[in-house]
Amino acid sequence: MKHFISIDTNVFFSRHFDYSNAAFEVLKKRVREDLAAVVLTTVVVEECRSNIRSLVEVACNQLKKGQREASILRFDAACEGVLAPIDKDARIEEALRRFDGFLSEINATIVNIKTVDAEDVFNDYFNHAPPFESGKKKSEFPDAFSIKALKDWAQNAGVTVYVVSDDRGVLEACESPALIGVSRLEECLEIIANFDARVLNPLREQIAENAALLTDAVKLAFENFGFYLEDQEGDVHSVDVNEVEFGDWSIINIEENAGSAACQSVAMIKFSADLEYDDLENAIWDSEDKRYYALDRVSMVVDQEIELNITFQLKFNLADSSQFLVEQVGFEDDSDIGIYVQQYDEYM
């Protein structure tokens, strides 16, 4: 049975437009197997294009700034590639090409919003109906037109569309026979896969039994992240994970013959960070250089927590749970993590 899926802009954005992440790879597989068909609106496509342009432009500007500040390295042959001129327009064009390639790979149907009855949308706006539920927010109009277009398309096609979004207003607006709102792509992938309970249920049991193994894998991967201070000039020397709390699990892929699977959970990671930064409260101002020079450094350990979407590649044996193995841990957002010091100063 084929299932129809629509993906909101925030799903692409939260994955940094990385079309090779685990969930997108499984989605491609389901499309190839003719188990899934992807339906996007022109609103989502153009919002994605706009976000891509903005993100690439910001990234290029930051790189150019870094190159200027690192100009002393221009004589170092090892840094030749890093300091090469950046063609912003070419980078934007390449990023858009990758996006178009992904749309082609998932054979996305693009629904135009031109056919939407604007009066219906304005009625929702004046009546505070979803996605305008929190007030007359004009910023919700693109979502409103997108949802109406999807609903009309689904009704005309006689199908139900799963709409994946982390926007509460969008999810509430999907409460109709034609549309079903789902907050996570991984959850939707499990629904459409319709795994055999004979395999699915024992696998879930093994995941629960091996929570400690999964936790250790997260700790190892997380502590190898890059960390930096958001609000001070300093360094994060080390990070230790104290606790990992997993939420609900979604099984996004099972290869029974190979004894492999992919599963996902949103985890709360509580950690301690050993850091050091310049003590600017007792710094000296240099009027010539027009900057402060710190006379001392502050050392401290702070406790923080962060919520991350994590995907695991597993090996399993239904007949022998002792063979359960975590092969790979992937984070939806694997960029460096910023740590704030200011909120802890009052306790020093």
Secondary structure as UniProt FT lines:
FT   STRAND          3..7
FT   HELIX           9..14
FT   TURN            15..17
FT   TURN            19..20
FT   HELIX           22..32
FT   TURN            33..34
FT   STRAND          36..41
FT   HELIX           42..69
FT   HELIX           71..75
FT   HELIX           77..79
FT   TURN            80..83
FT   HELIX           88..105
FT   TURN            106..107
FT   STRAND          109..111
FT   HELIX           113..115
FT   HELIX           118..126
FT   TURN            127..128
FT   TURN            130..131
FT   TURN            133..134
FT   HELIX           138..140
FT   HELIX           141..157
FT   STRAND          161..164
FT   HELIX           168..173
FT   TURN            177..178
FT   STRAND          179..182
FT   HELIX           185..193
FT   HELIX           197..209
FT   HELIX           211..223
FT   STRAND          227..229
FT   STRAND          234..255
FT   TURN            256..259
FT   STRAND          260..278
FT   HELIX           280..282
FT   STRAND          284..286
FT   TURN            287..290
FT   STRAND          291..293
FT   STRAND          297..315
FT   TURN            318..319
FT   HELIX           321..323
FT   STRAND          325..331
FT   STRAND          337..339
FT   HELIX           342..347
//
